């Protein structure tokens, strides 16, 4: 799995001349914490995030420095801070020192880059073209999908094993079938009956037993009938071995 598999492709972008208030509104409306800033040709020139709007004069959250701290920072840094807390255009508060990543980069590379550069999102560039953005939230969503997929697979495997045990146990309780000659395979709820029987009645009964087992979706009959007097071996044609659900569908189509 790489960055292209998890990144957000439908991007909401802003321009450097857009008012800061509009950028804030877009973040709130679309529930995103950062927006790429593009030029007139769609080229990436910066990114504006929630963090860039935290220290604002309007909300009284701009930094108030002591006189000695002001001296240490110097007039240039103080001027920069003033612009960031008072400016009304996106281009005046956006981050220009960008950390970008390629679509083919691995997720491990993306995580390492986020950690080393202390960023929460990475613009994804294919050459010079902005094709997406990958954020911590995207990585969490990918993790969630993988974990859920594993849980579903484990549950299916567990259910299949339980179905097989139940059917074999039920067969072992019957007096009308040679249980030692019968085997059962289960895959994703589809049961395959294999082994030797000595009458069509046994075949029918085994199918019914399997079909009545909880969580069984279909039954495939691969049983071999040995005629006890002549020793002739009889097996169902391939089309008759199809899952019971499929056979019912074909019969419905004929009518």
Secondary structure, DSSP 8 states (H G I E B T S, - for coil): -BHHHHSB-S--EEETTSBHHHHHHHHHHHT-SEEEEE-TTS-EEEEEEGGGGTS-TTTT-S----HHHHHHHHHHHHHHHHHHHH--BHHHHSB-S--EE-TTSBHHHHHHHHHHHT-SEEEEEETTEEEEEEEHHHHHHHHHHHHHHHHHHHHHHHHHHHHHHHHHHHHHT-SSS-GGGEEEEEETTEEEEEEEESSHHHHHHHHHHHHTSTT--EEEEEEEEE-TTT--EEE--GGGGS-HHHHHHHHHHH-
